[in-house]
Amino acid sequence: MKVKISILIITFILTSTLLRAQEKYPINWNYNGMSFREFAVKAESQFDIKFLYKDEWVKDLKLGSYGGCISLLCVLDNLFRGNDLYYYIDDSQNVVITKDFDIYDSNEPVVIGKINSSTTYKIVDRNDQNQGDNSFVEIGNHNERNRSGKVTVSGYVKNFETGKIEPGVTVFVKDLSLGALTNANGFYSLTLPRGLHEIRFSFIGLQEKMINLNLYGSGELNIEMNRSMKNLNEVIISAQKNIVLERSEVGVEKINVKSFKLLPTSLGDADIMKSIILLPGVQSVGEGSAGFNVRGGSADQNLILLYGAPIYNSSHLFGFFSAVNSDIIKDVTLYKGGIPARFGGRISSVLDIESKDGSNKKFAGNAGISPIAAHVVAEGPIIKDTLSYLITARTTYANWISKVSRNKELNNYIPSFYDLNGKVTYNLNKNNSLDVSGYLSHDFIRFNLNTEYNYDNNILALRWQHLYNSRISSALSLSNSFYKYDILNQAVPAEAYLLSHKINSTQLKADYNWSLGINKFNFGVDVSKYDVLPGSYRPTGDSSLVIPNIIENERAIEGALYIEDKLILAKFLTINVGMRMSSFISLGPQTVFEYSPLFSKSKSTITDTLNFRSGEFPSKYAGPELRASLNFRISDKNSIKINYNRTRQYLHLLSTTASISPTDTWKLCDYFLKPEVGDQYAVGFYQMFLKNTFETSAEIYYKEIRNMVDFKGGSTLTMADNIEQYMINVKGKAYGMELEIKKILGKAQYTIGYTYARTFVKSTGTFRDEIINSGSWYPANYDRPNNLVITYQYIYSRRFSFSADYTYSTGRPVTLPISTYRVSDLLIVNYSDRNKYRIPDYSRLDVSLKVSGNLRTHKIAHPNLTFSIYNLLGRENAYSVFFQKEGTAVKGYKLSVFSTPVPSVTFNFDF
């Protein structure tokens, strides 16, 4: 009996509530035959409600008689019955019309949004409940709906499955042709007019997400995106198109991480540095060489950042492997021009490598093995949704190649390396996150059992990210980078030695982002402290008679203040203006020689000695660095961009070779060595064709470089004290054109890139031994005028894909012996002007095939095999040309690194 009474009471309450709701909106006019728009306008004039809908959903909708319905709810129930439209009336008296999904109150919204009102929503999608596509969200106070002006919406974008932040996501407002990219912290900010907007979130490998946003005031909208289950070719275009047309800078390349892992490799391991070389305007001096050259710059003029800290040696085994394990790469951006003001210290380019965060949802991993290397990755939550980790390890076991080689000289060649990466991410709360990252690598190479090379790269970084409000966010980072090499030679016990070089830098950086109306400010401070051991030469072993020699340490502080403003003047016009004020102070103690101004610097021309004590500053340099870019959108399909940037460099790599060599050393600016200054001007045109299937670009640039460094002929830089005695002041200029066409839609995708680039150097000295080629312009060591790169990918299915790339380039300059003569019994070789000739042109074709296992989601592991052939045509490309005296003659030889096809097989599996 008590149960029946309870049921009656509940039924009475529900019925009374329903009747009161119906009585709240009584319909007392004839609505039969009215269009929905007419009915909505009439209802809004009668009641304190507002209809929210898209016009195309209701344009053909007309009302009927509905059997005498006299309440709003009854009319809407009958009107929407049998079609795909739904409605919901919230606490603010909004009648929200939706298509394909219904809305009801919930305390656990799928659309994760901070809504500045009392209403939250949960979206129920008929096709994919987790996807959240076509979602409706309100932000702000409903009472401000009739106010004019602009407000700001901001938030974080994360991966739904892993909880990781997603940098580089395109956030695009279609009706305004306005967009933004999430930064390295996954944060975005948009300033929009109040009202209804359609916002699309898109990124390669993730399902595109569309939010119908009714914006009353400023607020926060955080988004979670799902992994895409479509083929790669079906998700590239939406993100890539917006990036290419909307970026203000000329010469900015976003690297498709998934695509570069499909490219053929020389030794079976995906390599980000080798992928960089396939971009227009980027070259290397030869096969298997360390470093790369960007728009006429030397290899040391590129700033390579991992965890926000610089990497001083970017390769393993002298250039055969990248120092950065591809397993930890989340996002890669190469700034060839238009370098943002927040970056400084190098004059040619910035390669910004963003690392992954560990999954805070579930444990996952990956492992792989190739003929000469192996790697493993593990990630997962320590505290779910709060604390996560990511660990990677990689090593090589290439010793067997030298042992089975028929070349006896290689039998005692022992190469090996390993590197470790670790990252812990702690999400303290929605406004604060903390991550600690570490990188450790070691190279060991032995020649003939008596010469050893040891290299170490270490990075430790701490970063705190804070969101103050929807307009202001910050990232505070502290990092340390360390690099050293040791060369041990014990071929002759009496001459056994250990040669060492070290560089250690500590950086503190505070970076802020502030969205204010049509302005988006980025500003901050950047301070670095350097400690360099130029060289140490010590005896090793009891029999060694080597006299110890240690070059005096160098210490300095480099600091910068910067500010940048991205100003959106109109839908078609965006301007970026930035200023970086950089400075450099060398620190004592330091000994400096003064030289006679009448003669070239040498030991015999020293006139005085200056001794700077600790706390004194032997040299100071400072200057402004202006950065400016303009993006003019001609239409939704094309744009023109203009860019200028000035950069300064206070750290130099001393080298007499075209490629980075094992004994190159880093040196700071000092009393004589001034900072390099680069000015670059660039213009680019970008066009989309055939329904966005093709993307084309054309860029031209001109660059001037002052205070470059070259060296006198025959200089030996190893353990060279008072290096100013060997240096020659030079200036450089570079110009070029970069053309590219990409097919980015369909199973077959390809890129054709052609670069014409010239780089010249001219000595500016006044003394005879400081003048090269009679003071005329001559090609730089890395000047290679013509460069053609073709990459092709055919994605047959999610299990099978084929890739190929072809590279052609002009041979690099070389100085050749042109005659000989005798003085008594001594044969003297006469050389040509510097870099007058060239080595043979370079040509190479690589192919690969990737085969993946089935995609069943409940398998313990998902394996894949990659078959690759490097140098398929077997071209004997010359890495260098050298000459040797043999009796009374001088004979020339050509050195090739890979003169035959190199096959490899790599096995990987995800778990």
Phi, psi and omega in degrees: 000318180295325179295316181296320179296319179298317180297318179297319180297315180297318180297319181296317180297315181294319180294318179297319180298316180296317180296321179295323179294321180291322181289341182293329182233068181285136179261116182240026177229162182279112183258354183300124179089353178288147170286161181299321180299316179298318180295318181296317179298317180296316181295321179294330178284335181270325186237163176274065181226166177218130178272135178238119184197170174258136186303319185293340179287330190240008188296332181254012186271126176233149183270151177251199181275326175057039171058032175080029175300133182236019176229155181299316182297321180295318180296314182293323177300314181289322182296318186267358182293130176089359175237189187260022179255146180225164176220159178210136178252117185269183183293339179268013178067034172266132174263102186268119178263130180233160181239129176076358178208158180253162180233140172211161182295144178203150175267359180232077183290140174284317174285107187277101183220138173274108186251123186279051173207183185274359187256132168239160185230148168243134185260130176247108183259131184296326187272320184206100186295328182280334186294319178071022180287154182056043181273153179244129180222141173249142176227133177107179181274125182299332180292346180262016186295334182265002179282152178263182178099182183245151178226173186243132172243135182212170179166189181247148174247127182231163175278127184297322186280322186255342184077006181283150174291154182239093175286155176081008178287134177278125177247111191232131177257108190295316186292340180253355187051044185235141181204178179204168175242141173294140182279190183299340180265007182076015185260141176227161177209133179229137174253117189229156171293151174299145178135193184268128180226150174255116182248129180250133175249123183217145178199148181301127178088357178239149178292133177296140183236132180242130180242125169273108188251122172261110191255111176264324183203179181294146180185187186243134177227105178264138187236141171246130183246142181269155175293139180280137176258011180271167174296152183304321184293341182274351183240000183287317198295319187296320180283315185295319183299313182295322181296312185296315186278334188264338177295138180282328190283148171268137175082032176252126183242124172264123183272126176283102186299320181293324181289319183293335176288346177271347185291151176298150181233159181278327185231022172084009182234129178301135189226115182292325180293322178290330177288325178300322183293342179279356181275149176300139179085359181241131182220168171233163182278348179172172183291134178071016181268153178275148177082173177210162183241133184238120174046053174082011179260154176283169186296329182279357179269012177251127176268116180252119185247130171231127187059026181079002182247149182286146172255123184270342174226112190269010185219161168253153175052046175063021176121356182280337177230148173286145178289343183261119178291123183297341182293339183260000186278127176259315186207141180228129176230129176251121177261100177277335178203173182059042182291124179301153184295340181287347178254142177200174177103347175224153188254353183254312185199167173230124174253104184262111182256112178267132182268159176287157166262154174288151179294132176258015179252313185205162178285140177207167180192177180204146177213155180202159181215138176233178182302336184230359182211160177217154180212158178211144179227139174221139180210158179167177180276141166269314168235118187305134179067003184232308186232125183224165181223158173216127181229133175228152177215145181212143178208167178235156178220055186278003183302327185296333180295315180292328182289326182266358182292144176284344178281112184296333180294337181268350184297332180257016178268118184238103177256144175199157174202163170212155171215149181231139174232141176215143179212133176238127181243130183237112176272095184297314176199188185292342183253354184220136173217151184225134174224144178240127184232148178217147178222133181221127179220153180213134175243138176226125180224129180239135176244127172053029173065003182227359177231125182235140174243128177234129180232141178225133174237125178227141175222137172227126186223141176233132181223134177241123179250134185224134175253112180285312177198191184292349182253332189236131174222161182214159173222119179251125185228146176228126185217157176226131177240135182224136176217139175208156169224149175232132176241117182252124179234121181233026182299318177242112186307324181286343180244017182295135183214163173235117180255128185229152174213140182220148169219134180226130180224142177237131186235136172240128183221132174241118185239132183235144173237130184224118178262122183222094180064234181277359180256140173233108185265140169233123183212163180171191181226145185221119182231132179230141175244130183247144173221114187238130168260102184300322180185144177224127184234109187232153175286153176223132184093154183291337184270352186287136178252014181294135178274124182298145177212125179234121178284141184303135179299152175243136180225147180196163174236130175244129181227158180205143167246138183217153174211141181218141181232122172263112187250117179266097183282327180199176179302328187257359187222122177230137180235134172247123177231128181219156177222131176237118177260105184255155181212158182216132179227119174278149187245143174281170005283148181200142178251130183232132175267144170254146186238157176293131179288354183270349185224163175293150182294127176198173181298329183280349182251014177289131181248337183199164178234128178252126179249112179262128181275171176298133183097350176263161186240101182297328181209149179221138177219147178200158177176159180277151176233106182272136175233127181214135179219147177227132178241115179250111180277106178292319177202188176289353185250346184208162180203158174240138181230141178233139186215144170222138172212143174247137181226154178232146181227126183251000182234133187231149174255117183277120183206144175252006180247162179289324179259159176294127184251166184299335185255012176293145182232148176274140180222139177274159170301149181214202184302327182252325184274112183271161178292142173287141180232126181240137175238124180235134176242135183213147176226138180223147175236135186228136186217137172256140183232158169049065177056041177066022176284325182243142177236126181235154178209149174221125181229139173235149182213158173219133185227139173240138181231128178249155177064034172288165184238131168230179186227153179296148180303135179081008181291140173247115188268345181296122180056035178274107175283153182052063187298340181298339180288343182253349187277151174235130177283130179224164172234158184226159173217148180215144176210157182184176179224134181237120180244139182209139173228133181234135167259116191240012179225139181108169180294323177266120179233141180209162178225133174239118181233132177234134179233129168249118186218138176232142178225125182234152181230147179219129179286145182240015180286168181249342181262158188301317182283358177255003182252128181250136178051043177059026179081010180272161174292138177222154182295140174291162182302332185253020178284114179225096192302315187249133181216120180240128179230127177236122174242144184221136176224132175238112182262094183293319177199184178289351181255335185232132175213146180238138180225150176209151171217144179234136182230132172227137177207154175294145177294150183282161182292155179208149176259125188245150171288133184246345178195164176227156174208162185249139170238104190060239179262009184261128178272119182254132180258131178256124184260158178287175170303154184298130175057039180280332184246177181225150172284166182302154179297159186251137178211134182205140176236129178236148178222156175206155178228126179249129180237120181255156175287178179293162189257030177296128188288341185261011176286149179293321180220151178241101186274160170207150179241138175238118176259128186223143173232118180265134182060057184304323183277356177066035180290134176270071181290134182280123171280321177203162174239129182224164186229146179225144174282126177230096184070242181261009183234160173246118183250144180259149180223152178244130180256125176243136180279307176240101183261357178227163176300140181241102178276154175206155177229130179238130179249124178233154173210141176262143178220000000 
